[in-house]
């Protein structure tokens, strides 16, 4: 095993361990302080739930990266890559704080968006930038800064909110993000982007560790703090680790890996606009709501969306040219087909 891979494994397991240990503590503090999410019309839970689990995810990821930095893991990175890694990490910290503030005292949608756009703009100036676009029949095109800035900001803010929007069922957002982060880790290592891979590894460990307490029936929710942090971090890794690979395929990889939350958010916004409603007004039009309405049980709905996310990620593995990538895609297709068959069977019963 390459020595770099040991750092990535360490980041994954340290993050998971921190989350496993800290989440029950955060849950107790949340219950004692009264920061809970109460049942309501759009909620699937029937009792007050602490929604501060993002604190554990945030600290798990951050502590894992700080440990790798302390033991010299960043010295193996290419020159300048540590600058990008902290651009993503610091941006994630501020996005987490925006979400945590909303969890604790509440923020208006406009104030949240203004703060998010400001932070994402700062991340762009630190080097977290989309520099290329894939033009059909014309390959890659380098884009000027006046296009790169708004495009990058919309991508970073959009993904943060997309993860928040799919956080509607026990374990859904954490599982989808964990799968996406694992796929990004594999692709980053294959494309020789160890810096972005370190963030992916730490985030994957945090998200999958959190499922111990968040999978149905959940004991705690991640809240806006966790969702914003995860979404921004995934988007940042997509920009610094995948889009930086100057090939047509590399530019498309993050959108493919994160296709489920992207398409869910896009479909919901278009549906709301078509019906003359605000795109930011919450409703029951998300994919998971539609699957529940079709008669799928809670767990089956979540597992089906996991399979869908893994399938999209497997396509990214195949297109990136990873050895056995096609085999992974075929296996994921078989898994999705089986899960779809089970889902249809349960929906009919």
KARA-V820337 format. One record per backbone hydrogen bond with DSSP energy under -0.5 kcal/mol. NH is the residue of the N-H (numbers start at 1). CO is the residue of the C=O. Records with the same first field share a line. If there is no record, write none. Layout:
NH: CO / CO
This chain:
5: 2
6: 2
7: 3
8: 4
9: 5
10: 6
11: 7
12: 8
13: 9
14: 10
15: 11
16: 12
17: 13
18: 14
19: 15
20: 16
21: 17
22: 18
23: 19
25: 21
26: 22
27: 23
28: 24
29: 25
30: 26
31: 27
32: 28
33: 29
34: 30
35: 30
36: 34
37: 49
38: 36
43: 40
49: 37
51: 35
53: 221
54: 222
55: 52
56: 53
57: 53
58: 54
59: 55
60: 56
61: 57
62: 58
63: 59
64: 60
65: 61
66: 62
67: 63
68: 64
69: 65
70: 66
71: 67
72: 69
73: 68
75: 72
76: 73
77: 74
81: 78
84: 80
85: 81
86: 82
87: 83
88: 84
89: 85
90: 86
91: 87
92: 88
93: 89
94: 90
95: 91
96: 92
97: 93
98: 94
99: 95
100: 96
101: 97
102: 98
103: 99
104: 100
105: 101
106: 101
112: 108
113: 109
114: 110
115: 111
116: 112
117: 113
118: 114
119: 115
120: 116
121: 117
122: 118
123: 119
124: 120
125: 121
126: 122
127: 124
128: 123
129: 127
131: 129
133: 141
135: 133 / 139
136: 134
138: 135
139: 135
141: 133
143: 131
147: 144
148: 144
149: 145
151: 147
152: 148
153: 149
154: 150
155: 151
156: 152
157: 153
158: 154
159: 155
160: 156
161: 157
162: 158
163: 159
164: 160
165: 161
166: 162
167: 163 / 164
168: 166
169: 166
172: 169
173: 169
175: 171
176: 172
177: 173
178: 174
179: 175
180: 176
181: 177
182: 178
183: 179
184: 180
185: 181
186: 182
187: 183
188: 184
189: 185
190: 186
191: 187
192: 189
193: 188
197: 193
198: 194
199: 195
200: 196
201: 197
202: 198
203: 199
204: 200
205: 201
206: 202
207: 203
208: 204
209: 205
210: 206
211: 207
212: 209
213: 210
214: 210
215: 211
216: 170
219: 213
220: 213
221: 50
225: 99
226: 222
227: 223
228: 224
229: 225
230: 226
231: 227
232: 228
233: 229
234: 230
235: 231
236: 232
237: 233
238: 234
239: 235
240: 236
241: 237
242: 237 / 238
243: 238
244: 239
245: 242
246: 244
247: 245
251: 247
252: 248 / 249
253: 249
254: 250
256: 252
257: 253
258: 254
259: 256
262: 258
263: 259
264: 260
265: 261
266: 262
267: 263
268: 264
269: 265
270: 266
271: 267
272: 268
273: 269
274: 270
275: 271
276: 273
277: 272
281: 278
282: 280
290: 286
291: 287
292: 288
293: 289
294: 290
295: 292
296: 291
301: 297
302: 298
303: 299
304: 300
305: 301
306: 302
307: 303
308: 304
309: 305
310: 306
311: 307
312: 308
313: 309
314: 310
315: 311
316: 312
317: 313
318: 314
319: 315
320: 316
321: 318
322: 317
325: 322
328: 324
329: 325
330: 326
331: 327
332: 328
333: 329
334: 330
335: 331
336: 332
337: 333
338: 334
339: 335
340: 336
341: 337
342: 338
343: 339
344: 340
345: 341
346: 342
347: 343
348: 344
349: 345
